[in-house]
Amino acid sequence: MLFAKRHGVFHDYHDKVFDLFWKRELDTENEAVLSKLLTTCGAPEGAFPAFANTEGRAELLEVQREAEEQGFSGVPSFLFEDGELYWGREHLTRIREILEHKN
């Protein structure tokens, strides 16, 4: 997701990943598969492996550290501007209410 965001293909990549993942058609541990998917979304061909093993890894570790500092401990997690953190699907009804109220 970090690489996709950096290259302006986040939304397309996100949609494809989630579609394939929930159909159990995506091996999220396979770097070559992810690289090919990123390329089909418009990211630079062949650039993902180098990113994933250098600056991407460092960036991911920083994002994880920041999330842990804010109290994230699993997925799904939802952090609102007021600092309220919800974790787990049992809060989806409340999250929907909050989002509807904001709109």
Distance bins in CASP14 RR format, pairs under 12 A and 6 or more apart:
PFRMAT RR
TARGET T0000
AUTHOR 0000-0000-0000
RMODE 2
METHOD distances of the structure
MODEL  1
1 7 0 0 0 0 0 1 0 0 0 0 0
1 8 0 0 0 0 0 1 0 0 0 0 0
1 9 0 0 0 0 0 1 0 0 0 0 0
1 10 1 0 0 1 0 0 0 0 0 0 0
1 11 0 0 0 0 0 1 0 0 0 0 0
1 12 0 0 0 0 0 1 0 0 0 0 0
1 13 1 0 0 1 0 0 0 0 0 0 0
1 14 1 0 0 1 0 0 0 0 0 0 0
1 15 0 0 0 0 0 1 0 0 0 0 0
1 16 0 0 0 0 0 1 0 0 0 0 0
1 17 1 0 0 1 0 0 0 0 0 0 0
1 18 0 0 0 0 0 1 0 0 0 0 0
1 28 0 0 0 0 0 1 0 0 0 0 0
1 34 0 0 0 0 0 1 0 0 0 0 0
1 37 0 0 0 0 0 1 0 0 0 0 0
1 38 0 0 0 0 0 1 0 0 0 0 0
1 41 0 0 0 0 0 1 0 0 0 0 0
1 43 0 0 0 0 0 1 0 0 0 0 0
1 48 0 0 0 0 0 1 0 0 0 0 0
1 51 0 0 0 0 0 1 0 0 0 0 0
1 52 0 0 0 0 0 1 0 0 0 0 0
1 56 0 0 0 0 0 1 0 0 0 0 0
1 59 0 0 0 0 0 1 0 0 0 0 0
1 60 0 0 0 0 1 0 0 0 0 0 0
1 63 0 0 0 0 1 0 0 0 0 0 0
2 8 0 0 0 0 0 1 0 0 0 0 0
2 9 0 0 0 0 0 1 0 0 0 0 0
2 10 0 0 0 0 1 0 0 0 0 0 0
2 13 0 0 0 0 0 1 0 0 0 0 0
2 14 0 0 0 0 0 1 0 0 0 0 0
2 34 0 0 0 0 0 1 0 0 0 0 0
2 38 0 0 0 0 0 1 0 0 0 0 0
2 43 0 0 0 0 0 1 0 0 0 0 0
2 48 0 0 0 0 0 1 0 0 0 0 0
2 51 0 0 0 0 1 0 0 0 0 0 0
2 52 0 0 0 0 1 0 0 0 0 0 0
2 55 0 0 0 0 1 0 0 0 0 0 0
2 56 1 0 1 0 0 0 0 0 0 0 0
2 57 0 0 0 0 1 0 0 0 0 0 0
2 58 0 0 0 0 0 1 0 0 0 0 0
2 59 1 0 1 0 0 0 0 0 0 0 0
2 60 1 0 0 1 0 0 0 0 0 0 0
2 61 0 0 0 0 0 1 0 0 0 0 0
2 62 0 0 0 0 0 1 0 0 0 0 0
2 63 1 0 0 1 0 0 0 0 0 0 0
2 64 0 0 0 0 0 1 0 0 0 0 0
3 9 0 0 0 0 1 0 0 0 0 0 0
3 10 0 0 0 0 1 0 0 0 0 0 0
3 13 0 0 0 0 1 0 0 0 0 0 0
3 14 0 0 0 0 0 1 0 0 0 0 0
3 17 0 0 0 0 0 1 0 0 0 0 0
3 31 0 0 0 0 0 1 0 0 0 0 0
3 34 0 0 0 0 1 0 0 0 0 0 0
3 35 0 0 0 0 1 0 0 0 0 0 0
3 37 0 0 0 0 0 1 0 0 0 0 0
3 38 1 0 0 1 0 0 0 0 0 0 0
3 39 0 0 0 0 0 1 0 0 0 0 0
3 41 0 0 0 0 0 1 0 0 0 0 0
3 42 0 0 0 0 0 1 0 0 0 0 0
3 43 1 0 0 1 0 0 0 0 0 0 0
3 44 0 0 0 0 1 0 0 0 0 0 0
3 46 0 0 0 0 0 1 0 0 0 0 0
3 47 1 0 0 1 0 0 0 0 0 0 0
3 48 1 0 1 0 0 0 0 0 0 0 0
3 49 0 0 0 0 0 1 0 0 0 0 0
3 50 0 0 0 0 0 1 0 0 0 0 0
3 51 1 0 1 0 0 0 0 0 0 0 0
3 52 1 0 0 1 0 0 0 0 0 0 0
3 53 0 0 0 0 0 1 0 0 0 0 0
3 54 0 0 0 0 0 1 0 0 0 0 0
3 55 0 0 0 0 1 0 0 0 0 0 0
3 56 1 0 0 1 0 0 0 0 0 0 0
3 57 0 0 0 0 0 1 0 0 0 0 0
3 59 0 0 0 0 1 0 0 0 0 0 0
3 60 0 0 0 0 1 0 0 0 0 0 0
4 10 1 0 1 0 0 0 0 0 0 0 0
4 11 0 0 0 0 1 0 0 0 0 0 0
4 12 1 0 0 1 0 0 0 0 0 0 0
4 13 1 1 0 0 0 0 0 0 0 0 0
4 14 1 0 0 1 0 0 0 0 0 0 0
4 15 0 0 0 0 0 1 0 0 0 0 0
4 16 0 0 0 0 1 0 0 0 0 0 0
4 17 0 0 0 0 1 0 0 0 0 0 0
4 34 0 0 0 0 1 0 0 0 0 0 0
4 35 0 0 0 0 0 1 0 0 0 0 0
4 37 0 0 0 0 1 0 0 0 0 0 0
4 38 1 0 0 1 0 0 0 0 0 0 0
4 39 0 0 0 0 0 1 0 0 0 0 0
4 40 0 0 0 0 0 1 0 0 0 0 0
4 41 1 0 0 1 0 0 0 0 0 0 0
4 42 0 0 0 0 1 0 0 0 0 0 0
4 43 1 0 0 1 0 0 0 0 0 0 0
4 44 0 0 0 0 0 1 0 0 0 0 0
4 47 0 0 0 0 0 1 0 0 0 0 0
4 48 0 0 0 0 1 0 0 0 0 0 0
4 51 0 0 0 0 0 1 0 0 0 0 0
4 52 0 0 0 0 0 1 0 0 0 0 0
4 56 0 0 0 0 0 1 0 0 0 0 0
5 11 0 0 0 0 1 0 0 0 0 0 0
5 12 0 0 0 0 0 1 0 0 0 0 0
5 13 0 0 0 0 1 0 0 0 0 0 0
5 14 0 0 0 0 1 0 0 0 0 0 0
5 38 0 0 0 0 0 1 0 0 0 0 0
5 41 0 0 0 0 0 1 0 0 0 0 0
5 43 0 0 0 0 0 1 0 0 0 0 0
5 51 0 0 0 0 0 1 0 0 0 0 0
5 56 0 0 0 0 0 1 0 0 0 0 0
5 59 0 0 0 0 0 1 0 0 0 0 0
5 60 0 0 0 0 0 1 0 0 0 0 0
5 63 0 0 0 0 0 1 0 0 0 0 0
6 13 0 0 0 0 0 1 0 0 0 0 0
6 38 0 0 0 0 0 1 0 0 0 0 0
6 43 0 0 0 0 1 0 0 0 0 0 0
6 44 0 0 0 0 0 1 0 0 0 0 0
6 47 0 0 0 0 1 0 0 0 0 0 0
6 48 0 0 0 0 0 1 0 0 0 0 0
6 51 1 0 0 1 0 0 0 0 0 0 0
6 52 0 0 0 0 0 1 0 0 0 0 0
6 55 0 0 0 0 1 0 0 0 0 0 0
6 56 0 0 0 0 1 0 0 0 0 0 0
6 59 0 0 0 0 1 0 0 0 0 0 0
7 13 0 0 0 0 1 0 0 0 0 0 0
7 38 1 0 0 1 0 0 0 0 0 0 0
7 39 0 0 0 0 0 1 0 0 0 0 0
7 41 0 0 0 0 1 0 0 0 0 0 0
7 42 1 0 0 1 0 0 0 0 0 0 0
7 43 1 0 1 0 0 0 0 0 0 0 0
7 44 1 0 0 1 0 0 0 0 0 0 0
7 45 0 0 0 0 0 1 0 0 0 0 0
7 46 0 0 0 0 0 1 0 0 0 0 0
7 47 0 0 0 0 1 0 0 0 0 0 0
7 48 0 0 0 0 1 0 0 0 0 0 0
7 51 0 0 0 0 1 0 0 0 0 0 0
8 14 0 0 0 0 0 1 0 0 0 0 0
8 38 0 0 0 0 0 1 0 0 0 0 0
8 41 0 0 0 0 1 0 0 0 0 0 0
8 42 0 0 0 0 1 0 0 0 0 0 0
8 43 1 0 0 1 0 0 0 0 0 0 0
8 44 0 0 0 0 0 1 0 0 0 0 0
9 15 0 0 0 0 0 1 0 0 0 0 0
9 16 0 0 0 0 1 0 0 0 0 0 0
9 17 0 0 0 0 0 1 0 0 0 0 0
9 37 0 0 0 0 1 0 0 0 0 0 0
9 38 1 0 0 1 0 0 0 0 0 0 0
9 39 0 0 0 0 1 0 0 0 0 0 0
9 40 0 0 0 0 1 0 0 0 0 0 0
9 41 1 0 1 0 0 0 0 0 0 0 0
9 42 1 0 1 0 0 0 0 0 0 0 0
9 43 1 0 1 0 0 0 0 0 0 0 0
9 44 0 0 0 0 1 0 0 0 0 0 0
9 47 0 0 0 0 0 1 0 0 0 0 0
9 48 0 0 0 0 0 1 0 0 0 0 0
10 16 0 0 0 0 0 1 0 0 0 0 0
10 17 0 0 0 0 0 1 0 0 0 0 0
10 38 0 0 0 0 0 1 0 0 0 0 0
10 41 0 0 0 0 1 0 0 0 0 0 0
10 42 0 0 0 0 0 1 0 0 0 0 0
10 43 0 0 0 0 1 0 0 0 0 0 0
11 17 0 0 0 0 0 1 0 0 0 0 0
11 18 0 0 0 0 0 1 0 0 0 0 0
11 41 0 0 0 0 1 0 0 0 0 0 0
11 42 0 0 0 0 0 1 0 0 0 0 0
12 18 0 0 0 0 0 1 0 0 0 0 0
12 19 0 0 0 0 0 1 0 0 0 0 0
12 37 0 0 0 0 1 0 0 0 0 0 0
12 38 0 0 0 0 1 0 0 0 0 0 0
12 39 0 0 0 0 0 1 0 0 0 0 0
12 40 0 0 0 0 1 0 0 0 0 0 0
12 41 1 0 1 0 0 0 0 0 0 0 0
12 42 1 0 0 1 0 0 0 0 0 0 0
12 43 0 0 0 0 1 0 0 0 0 0 0
13 19 0 0 0 0 0 1 0 0 0 0 0
13 20 0 0 0 0 0 1 0 0 0 0 0
13 21 0 0 0 0 0 1 0 0 0 0 0
13 26 0 0 0 0 0 1 0 0 0 0 0
13 34 0 0 0 0 1 0 0 0 0 0 0
13 35 0 0 0 0 0 1 0 0 0 0 0
13 36 0 0 0 0 0 1 0 0 0 0 0
13 37 1 0 0 1 0 0 0 0 0 0 0
13 38 1 0 0 1 0 0 0 0 0 0 0
13 39 0 0 0 0 0 1 0 0 0 0 0
13 40 0 0 0 0 1 0 0 0 0 0 0
13 41 1 0 1 0 0 0 0 0 0 0 0
13 42 0 0 0 0 1 0 0 0 0 0 0
13 43 1 0 0 1 0 0 0 0 0 0 0
13 48 0 0 0 0 0 1 0 0 0 0 0
14 20 0 0 0 0 0 1 0 0 0 0 0
14 21 0 0 0 0 0 1 0 0 0 0 0
14 37 0 0 0 0 0 1 0 0 0 0 0
14 38 0 0 0 0 0 1 0 0 0 0 0
14 41 0 0 0 0 1 0 0 0 0 0 0
15 21 0 0 0 0 0 1 0 0 0 0 0
15 22 0 0 0 0 0 1 0 0 0 0 0
15 37 0 0 0 0 0 1 0 0 0 0 0
15 40 0 0 0 0 0 1 0 0 0 0 0
15 41 0 0 0 0 1 0 0 0 0 0 0
16 22 0 0 0 0 0 1 0 0 0 0 0
16 23 0 0 0 0 0 1 0 0 0 0 0
16 25 0 0 0 0 0 1 0 0 0 0 0
16 26 0 0 0 0 1 0 0 0 0 0 0
16 33 0 0 0 0 0 1 0 0 0 0 0
16 34 0 0 0 0 0 1 0 0 0 0 0
16 36 0 0 0 0 0 1 0 0 0 0 0
16 37 1 0 0 1 0 0 0 0 0 0 0
16 38 0 0 0 0 1 0 0 0 0 0 0
16 39 0 0 0 0 0 1 0 0 0 0 0
16 40 1 0 0 1 0 0 0 0 0 0 0
16 41 1 0 0 1 0 0 0 0 0 0 0
16 42 0 0 0 0 0 1 0 0 0 0 0
16 43 0 0 0 0 0 1 0 0 0 0 0
17 23 0 0 0 0 0 1 0 0 0 0 0
17 25 0 0 0 0 0 1 0 0 0 0 0
17 26 1 0 0 1 0 0 0 0 0 0 0
17 27 0 0 0 0 0 1 0 0 0 0 0
17 28 1 0 0 1 0 0 0 0 0 0 0
17 33 0 0 0 0 0 1 0 0 0 0 0
17 34 0 0 0 0 1 0 0 0 0 0 0
17 37 1 0 0 1 0 0 0 0 0 0 0
17 38 0 0 0 0 1 0 0 0 0 0 0
17 40 0 0 0 0 0 1 0 0 0 0 0
17 41 0 0 0 0 1 0 0 0 0 0 0
18 25 0 0 0 0 0 1 0 0 0 0 0
18 26 0 0 0 0 1 0 0 0 0 0 0
18 28 0 0 0 0 0 1 0 0 0 0 0
18 37 0 0 0 0 0 1 0 0 0 0 0
19 25 0 0 0 0 1 0 0 0 0 0 0
19 26 0 0 0 0 1 0 0 0 0 0 0
19 37 0 0 0 0 0 1 0 0 0 0 0
20 26 1 1 0 0 0 0 0 0 0 0 0
20 27 0 0 0 0 1 0 0 0 0 0 0
20 28 0 0 0 0 1 0 0 0 0 0 0
20 30 0 0 0 0 0 1 0 0 0 0 0
20 33 0 0 0 0 1 0 0 0 0 0 0
20 34 0 0 0 0 0 1 0 0 0 0 0
20 36 0 0 0 0 0 1 0 0 0 0 0
20 37 1 0 0 1 0 0 0 0 0 0 0
20 40 0 0 0 0 0 1 0 0 0 0 0
20 41 0 0 0 0 0 1 0 0 0 0 0
21 27 0 0 0 0 1 0 0 0 0 0 0
21 28 1 0 0 1 0 0 0 0 0 0 0
21 29 0 0 0 0 0 1 0 0 0 0 0
21 33 0 0 0 0 0 1 0 0 0 0 0
21 34 0 0 0 0 0 1 0 0 0 0 0
21 37 0 0 0 0 0 1 0 0 0 0 0
22 28 0 0 0 0 0 1 0 0 0 0 0
25 33 0 0 0 0 0 1 0 0 0 0 0
25 37 0 0 0 0 0 1 0 0 0 0 0
26 33 1 0 0 1 0 0 0 0 0 0 0
26 34 0 0 0 0 1 0 0 0 0 0 0
26 36 0 0 0 0 0 1 0 0 0 0 0
26 37 1 0 0 1 0 0 0 0 0 0 0
27 33 1 0 1 0 0 0 0 0 0 0 0
27 34 0 0 0 0 1 0 0 0 0 0 0
27 36 0 0 0 0 0 1 0 0 0 0 0
27 37 0 0 0 0 0 1 0 0 0 0 0
28 34 1 0 0 1 0 0 0 0 0 0 0
28 37 0 0 0 0 0 1 0 0 0 0 0
29 52 0 0 0 0 0 1 0 0 0 0 0
30 36 0 0 0 0 1 0 0 0 0 0 0
30 37 0 0 0 0 1 0 0 0 0 0 0
30 48 0 0 0 0 0 1 0 0 0 0 0
30 49 0 0 0 0 0 1 0 0 0 0 0
30 52 0 0 0 0 0 1 0 0 0 0 0
31 37 0 0 0 0 0 1 0 0 0 0 0
31 38 0 0 0 0 0 1 0 0 0 0 0
31 46 0 0 0 0 0 1 0 0 0 0 0
31 48 1 0 0 1 0 0 0 0 0 0 0
31 49 1 0 1 0 0 0 0 0 0 0 0
31 50 0 0 0 0 0 1 0 0 0 0 0
31 51 0 0 0 0 0 1 0 0 0 0 0
31 52 1 0 0 1 0 0 0 0 0 0 0
31 53 0 0 0 0 1 0 0 0 0 0 0
31 57 0 0 0 0 0 1 0 0 0 0 0
32 38 0 0 0 0 0 1 0 0 0 0 0
32 39 0 0 0 0 0 1 0 0 0 0 0
32 46 0 0 0 0 1 0 0 0 0 0 0
32 48 0 0 0 0 1 0 0 0 0 0 0
32 49 1 0 0 1 0 0 0 0 0 0 0
32 52 0 0 0 0 0 1 0 0 0 0 0
33 39 0 0 0 0 0 1 0 0 0 0 0
33 40 0 0 0 0 0 1 0 0 0 0 0
33 48 0 0 0 0 0 1 0 0 0 0 0
33 49 0 0 0 0 0 1 0 0 0 0 0
34 40 0 0 0 0 0 1 0 0 0 0 0
34 41 0 0 0 0 0 1 0 0 0 0 0
34 43 0 0 0 0 0 1 0 0 0 0 0
34 46 0 0 0 0 0 1 0 0 0 0 0
34 47 0 0 0 0 0 1 0 0 0 0 0
34 48 1 0 0 1 0 0 0 0 0 0 0
34 49 0 0 0 0 1 0 0 0 0 0 0
34 51 0 0 0 0 0 1 0 0 0 0 0
34 52 1 0 0 1 0 0 0 0 0 0 0
35 41 0 0 0 0 0 1 0 0 0 0 0
35 42 0 0 0 0 0 1 0 0 0 0 0
35 43 0 0 0 0 1 0 0 0 0 0 0
35 44 0 0 0 0 0 1 0 0 0 0 0
35 45 0 0 0 0 1 0 0 0 0 0 0
35 46 1 0 1 0 0 0 0 0 0 0 0
35 47 0 0 0 0 1 0 0 0 0 0 0
35 48 1 0 1 0 0 0 0 0 0 0 0
35 49 1 0 1 0 0 0 0 0 0 0 0
35 50 0 0 0 0 0 1 0 0 0 0 0
35 51 0 0 0 0 1 0 0 0 0 0 0
35 52 0 0 0 0 1 0 0 0 0 0 0
35 53 0 0 0 0 0 1 0 0 0 0 0
36 42 0 0 0 0 0 1 0 0 0 0 0
36 43 0 0 0 0 0 1 0 0 0 0 0
36 45 0 0 0 0 1 0 0 0 0 0 0
36 46 0 0 0 0 1 0 0 0 0 0 0
36 48 0 0 0 0 1 0 0 0 0 0 0
36 49 0 0 0 0 0 1 0 0 0 0 0
37 43 0 0 0 0 1 0 0 0 0 0 0
37 45 0 0 0 0 0 1 0 0 0 0 0
37 46 0 0 0 0 0 1 0 0 0 0 0
37 48 0 0 0 0 1 0 0 0 0 0 0
38 44 0 0 0 0 1 0 0 0 0 0 0
38 45 0 0 0 0 1 0 0 0 0 0 0
38 46 0 0 0 0 1 0 0 0 0 0 0
38 47 0 0 0 0 1 0 0 0 0 0 0
38 48 1 0 1 0 0 0 0 0 0 0 0
38 49 0 0 0 0 0 1 0 0 0 0 0
38 51 0 0 0 0 1 0 0 0 0 0 0
38 52 0 0 0 0 0 1 0 0 0 0 0
39 45 1 0 1 0 0 0 0 0 0 0 0
39 46 1 0 0 1 0 0 0 0 0 0 0
39 47 0 0 0 0 1 0 0 0 0 0 0
39 48 1 0 0 1 0 0 0 0 0 0 0
39 49 0 0 0 0 0 1 0 0 0 0 0
40 48 0 0 0 0 0 1 0 0 0 0 0
41 48 0 0 0 0 0 1 0 0 0 0 0
42 48 0 0 0 0 0 1 0 0 0 0 0
43 49 0 0 0 0 0 1 0 0 0 0 0
43 51 0 0 0 0 1 0 0 0 0 0 0
43 52 0 0 0 0 0 1 0 0 0 0 0
44 50 0 0 0 0 0 1 0 0 0 0 0
44 51 0 0 0 0 1 0 0 0 0 0 0
46 52 0 0 0 0 0 1 0 0 0 0 0
47 53 0 0 0 0 0 1 0 0 0 0 0
47 54 0 0 0 0 0 1 0 0 0 0 0
47 55 0 0 0 0 0 1 0 0 0 0 0
47 56 0 0 0 0 0 1 0 0 0 0 0
48 54 0 0 0 0 0 1 0 0 0 0 0
48 55 0 0 0 0 0 1 0 0 0 0 0
48 56 0 0 0 0 1 0 0 0 0 0 0
48 57 0 0 0 0 0 1 0 0 0 0 0
49 56 0 0 0 0 0 1 0 0 0 0 0
49 57 0 0 0 0 0 1 0 0 0 0 0
50 56 0 0 0 0 1 0 0 0 0 0 0
50 57 0 0 0 0 0 1 0 0 0 0 0
51 57 0 0 0 0 1 0 0 0 0 0 0
51 58 0 0 0 0 0 1 0 0 0 0 0
51 59 0 0 0 0 1 0 0 0 0 0 0
51 60 0 0 0 0 0 1 0 0 0 0 0
52 58 0 0 0 0 0 1 0 0 0 0 0
52 59 0 0 0 0 0 1 0 0 0 0 0
52 60 0 0 0 0 1 0 0 0 0 0 0
53 59 0 0 0 0 0 1 0 0 0 0 0
53 60 0 0 0 0 0 1 0 0 0 0 0
54 60 0 0 0 0 0 1 0 0 0 0 0
54 61 0 0 0 0 0 1 0 0 0 0 0
55 61 0 0 0 0 0 1 0 0 0 0 0
55 62 0 0 0 0 0 1 0 0 0 0 0
56 62 0 0 0 0 1 0 0 0 0 0 0
56 63 0 0 0 0 1 0 0 0 0 0 0
56 64 0 0 0 0 0 1 0 0 0 0 0
57 63 0 0 0 0 0 1 0 0 0 0 0
57 64 0 0 0 0 0 1 0 0 0 0 0
58 64 0 0 0 0 0 1 0 0 0 0 0
58 65 0 0 0 0 0 1 0 0 0 0 0
59 65 0 0 0 0 0 1 0 0 0 0 0
59 66 0 0 0 0 0 1 0 0 0 0 0
60 66 0 0 0 0 0 1 0 0 0 0 0
60 67 0 0 0 0 0 1 0 0 0 0 0
61 67 0 0 0 0 0 1 0 0 0 0 0
61 68 0 0 0 0 0 1 0 0 0 0 0
62 68 0 0 0 0 0 1 0 0 0 0 0
62 69 0 0 0 0 0 1 0 0 0 0 0
63 69 0 0 0 0 0 1 0 0 0 0 0
63 70 0 0 0 0 0 1 0 0 0 0 0
63 72 0 0 0 0 1 0 0 0 0 0 0
64 70 0 0 0 0 0 1 0 0 0 0 0
64 71 0 0 0 0 0 1 0 0 0 0 0
64 72 0 0 0 0 1 0 0 0 0 0 0
64 73 0 0 0 0 0 1 0 0 0 0 0
64 74 0 0 0 0 0 1 0 0 0 0 0
65 71 0 0 0 0 0 1 0 0 0 0 0
65 72 0 0 0 0 0 1 0 0 0 0 0
66 72 0 0 0 0 1 0 0 0 0 0 0
66 79 0 0 0 0 0 1 0 0 0 0 0
67 73 0 0 0 0 1 0 0 0 0 0 0
67 74 0 0 0 0 1 0 0 0 0 0 0
67 75 0 0 0 0 0 1 0 0 0 0 0
67 77 1 0 0 1 0 0 0 0 0 0 0
67 79 0 0 0 0 1 0 0 0 0 0 0
67 85 0 0 0 0 0 1 0 0 0 0 0
67 87 0 0 0 0 0 1 0 0 0 0 0
68 74 0 0 0 0 1 0 0 0 0 0 0
68 77 0 0 0 0 0 1 0 0 0 0 0
68 85 0 0 0 0 0 1 0 0 0 0 0
69 79 0 0 0 0 0 1 0 0 0 0 0
69 85 0 0 0 0 0 1 0 0 0 0 0
70 77 0 0 0 0 1 0 0 0 0 0 0
70 78 0 0 0 0 0 1 0 0 0 0 0
70 79 1 0 0 1 0 0 0 0 0 0 0
70 80 0 0 0 0 0 1 0 0 0 0 0
70 83 0 0 0 0 1 0 0 0 0 0 0
70 84 0 0 0 0 0 1 0 0 0 0 0
70 85 1 0 0 1 0 0 0 0 0 0 0
70 87 0 0 0 0 0 1 0 0 0 0 0
71 77 0 0 0 0 1 0 0 0 0 0 0
71 78 0 0 0 0 0 1 0 0 0 0 0
71 79 0 0 0 0 1 0 0 0 0 0 0
71 83 0 0 0 0 0 1 0 0 0 0 0
71 84 0 0 0 0 0 1 0 0 0 0 0
71 85 1 0 0 1 0 0 0 0 0 0 0
71 86 0 0 0 0 0 1 0 0 0 0 0
71 87 0 0 0 0 1 0 0 0 0 0 0
72 78 0 0 0 0 1 0 0 0 0 0 0
72 79 1 0 0 1 0 0 0 0 0 0 0
72 83 0 0 0 0 0 1 0 0 0 0 0
72 85 1 0 0 1 0 0 0 0 0 0 0
72 86 0 0 0 0 0 1 0 0 0 0 0
72 87 1 0 0 1 0 0 0 0 0 0 0
72 88 0 0 0 0 0 1 0 0 0 0 0
73 79 0 0 0 0 0 1 0 0 0 0 0
73 85 0 0 0 0 1 0 0 0 0 0 0
73 86 0 0 0 0 0 1 0 0 0 0 0
73 87 1 0 0 1 0 0 0 0 0 0 0
73 88 0 0 0 0 1 0 0 0 0 0 0
74 85 0 0 0 0 0 1 0 0 0 0 0
74 86 0 0 0 0 0 1 0 0 0 0 0
74 87 1 0 0 1 0 0 0 0 0 0 0
74 88 1 0 0 1 0 0 0 0 0 0 0
74 89 0 0 0 0 0 1 0 0 0 0 0
75 86 0 0 0 0 0 1 0 0 0 0 0
75 87 0 0 0 0 1 0 0 0 0 0 0
75 88 1 0 0 1 0 0 0 0 0 0 0
75 89 0 0 0 0 1 0 0 0 0 0 0
76 85 0 0 0 0 0 1 0 0 0 0 0
76 86 0 0 0 0 1 0 0 0 0 0 0
76 87 1 0 0 1 0 0 0 0 0 0 0
76 88 1 0 1 0 0 0 0 0 0 0 0
76 89 1 0 0 1 0 0 0 0 0 0 0
76 90 0 0 0 0 0 1 0 0 0 0 0
76 91 0 0 0 0 1 0 0 0 0 0 0
76 92 0 0 0 0 1 0 0 0 0 0 0
76 95 0 0 0 0 1 0 0 0 0 0 0
77 83 0 0 0 0 0 1 0 0 0 0 0
77 84 0 0 0 0 0 1 0 0 0 0 0
77 85 1 0 0 1 0 0 0 0 0 0 0
77 86 1 0 0 1 0 0 0 0 0 0 0
77 87 1 0 1 0 0 0 0 0 0 0 0
77 88 1 0 0 1 0 0 0 0 0 0 0
77 89 0 0 0 0 0 1 0 0 0 0 0
77 91 0 0 0 0 1 0 0 0 0 0 0
77 92 0 0 0 0 0 1 0 0 0 0 0
77 95 0 0 0 0 0 1 0 0 0 0 0
78 84 0 0 0 0 1 0 0 0 0 0 0
78 85 1 0 0 1 0 0 0 0 0 0 0
78 86 1 0 1 0 0 0 0 0 0 0 0
78 87 1 0 0 1 0 0 0 0 0 0 0
78 88 0 0 0 0 1 0 0 0 0 0 0
78 89 0 0 0 0 0 1 0 0 0 0 0
78 90 0 0 0 0 0 1 0 0 0 0 0
78 91 1 0 0 1 0 0 0 0 0 0 0
78 92 0 0 0 0 1 0 0 0 0 0 0
78 94 0 0 0 0 1 0 0 0 0 0 0
78 95 1 0 1 0 0 0 0 0 0 0 0
78 96 0 0 0 0 0 1 0 0 0 0 0
78 98 0 0 0 0 1 0 0 0 0 0 0
78 99 0 0 0 0 1 0 0 0 0 0 0
79 85 1 0 1 0 0 0 0 0 0 0 0
79 86 0 0 0 0 1 0 0 0 0 0 0
79 87 0 0 0 0 1 0 0 0 0 0 0
79 91 0 0 0 0 0 1 0 0 0 0 0
79 95 0 0 0 0 0 1 0 0 0 0 0
79 98 0 0 0 0 0 1 0 0 0 0 0
80 86 1 0 0 1 0 0 0 0 0 0 0
80 91 0 0 0 0 0 1 0 0 0 0 0
80 94 0 0 0 0 0 1 0 0 0 0 0
80 95 0 0 0 0 1 0 0 0 0 0 0
80 97 0 0 0 0 0 1 0 0 0 0 0
80 98 1 0 0 1 0 0 0 0 0 0 0
80 99 0 0 0 0 1 0 0 0 0 0 0
80 101 0 0 0 0 0 1 0 0 0 0 0
80 102 0 0 0 0 1 0 0 0 0 0 0
81 98 0 0 0 0 0 1 0 0 0 0 0
81 99 0 0 0 0 0 1 0 0 0 0 0
81 102 0 0 0 0 1 0 0 0 0 0 0
82 98 0 0 0 0 1 0 0 0 0 0 0
82 101 0 0 0 0 0 1 0 0 0 0 0
82 102 0 0 0 0 0 1 0 0 0 0 0
83 98 0 0 0 0 0 1 0 0 0 0 0
84 91 0 0 0 0 0 1 0 0 0 0 0
84 94 0 0 0 0 1 0 0 0 0 0 0
84 95 0 0 0 0 1 0 0 0 0 0 0
84 98 0 0 0 0 1 0 0 0 0 0 0
85 91 0 0 0 0 1 0 0 0 0 0 0
85 94 0 0 0 0 0 1 0 0 0 0 0
85 95 0 0 0 0 0 1 0 0 0 0 0
86 92 0 0 0 0 1 0 0 0 0 0 0
86 93 0 0 0 0 0 1 0 0 0 0 0
86 94 1 0 0 1 0 0 0 0 0 0 0
86 95 1 0 1 0 0 0 0 0 0 0 0
86 96 0 0 0 0 0 1 0 0 0 0 0
86 97 0 0 0 0 0 1 0 0 0 0 0
86 98 0 0 0 0 1 0 0 0 0 0 0
86 99 0 0 0 0 0 1 0 0 0 0 0
87 94 0 0 0 0 0 1 0 0 0 0 0
87 95 0 0 0 0 0 1 0 0 0 0 0
88 94 0 0 0 0 0 1 0 0 0 0 0
88 95 0 0 0 0 1 0 0 0 0 0 0
89 95 0 0 0 0 1 0 0 0 0 0 0
89 96 0 0 0 0 0 1 0 0 0 0 0
91 97 0 0 0 0 0 1 0 0 0 0 0
91 98 0 0 0 0 1 0 0 0 0 0 0
91 99 0 0 0 0 0 1 0 0 0 0 0
92 98 0 0 0 0 0 1 0 0 0 0 0
92 99 0 0 0 0 0 1 0 0 0 0 0
93 99 0 0 0 0 0 1 0 0 0 0 0
93 100 0 0 0 0 0 1 0 0 0 0 0
94 100 0 0 0 0 0 1 0 0 0 0 0
94 101 0 0 0 0 0 1 0 0 0 0 0
95 101 0 0 0 0 0 1 0 0 0 0 0
95 102 0 0 0 0 0 1 0 0 0 0 0
96 102 0 0 0 0 0 1 0 0 0 0 0
96 103 0 0 0 0 0 1 0 0 0 0 0
97 103 0 0 0 0 0 1 0 0 0 0 0
END
